[in-house]
Amino acid sequence: MILGDSFPKDLVLASIRRHIQPGAILKFRFVMDDDQEQEKRFLVLAVDDETLTCVINSNIPQLALKTPALLTCQVKLDRSRHEFMDWDSHIDCSRVRRYPTVEIEAQLIQNKNWILGKLHSELRDEVLTALKFSITESPVIINNCCSALSSADLER
């Protein structure tokens, strides 16, 4: 038995909610573009009933490599400043992905080790710039995400 398993559920949920904040890097499972459920890492941009995120990929997607407008929206996430990453990766800021916050909470309650860490503060401006270049999202969504991420506490 793990010590955390003995805590009251409301305390565990409160702890999980403190980690689902703009700038957090989390792992969770959802159906992706290939219609397959996958365990992926995500950068949290904004949180309400839905959690707005950008997916983190090991490699830049082929479509982005062939499409300059999408390539501009890829931000390198270096392992040297994000020790919880297994290798250098890329944040795909070309698209904001929405997931029900209650579902993310449920997954993190079962997998607390999926709370990985935070975006390094030196990358915040790169992410904000990449989001603003997105051609797939409405300006309202982008402004909401940028506002939340701009005011995020990225201290470790």
Number of C-alpha atoms within 10 A of each C-alpha: 5 6 6 11 11 9 10 9 12 9 11 17 14 11 14 19 17 9 19 23 23 26 27 25 26 25 21 19 14 14 11 13 8 7 8 10 12 13 13 17 22 22 28 27 29 24 20 11 11 15 22 23 27 22 21 23 18 16 14 18 14 9 10 16 14 10 10 10 16 22 21 18 25 25 23 19 21 16 13 10 15 17 12 13 17 10 13 16 18 20 23 29 30 24 18 23 18 16 15 13 17 14 15 20 21 13 16 22 19 10 12 16 11 17 19 18 19 22 23 16 16 10 14 18 13 15 26 21 15 21 28 18 18 21 13 14 16 11 13 9 14 21 14 15 22 22 15 17 22 18 10 18 14 18 9 8
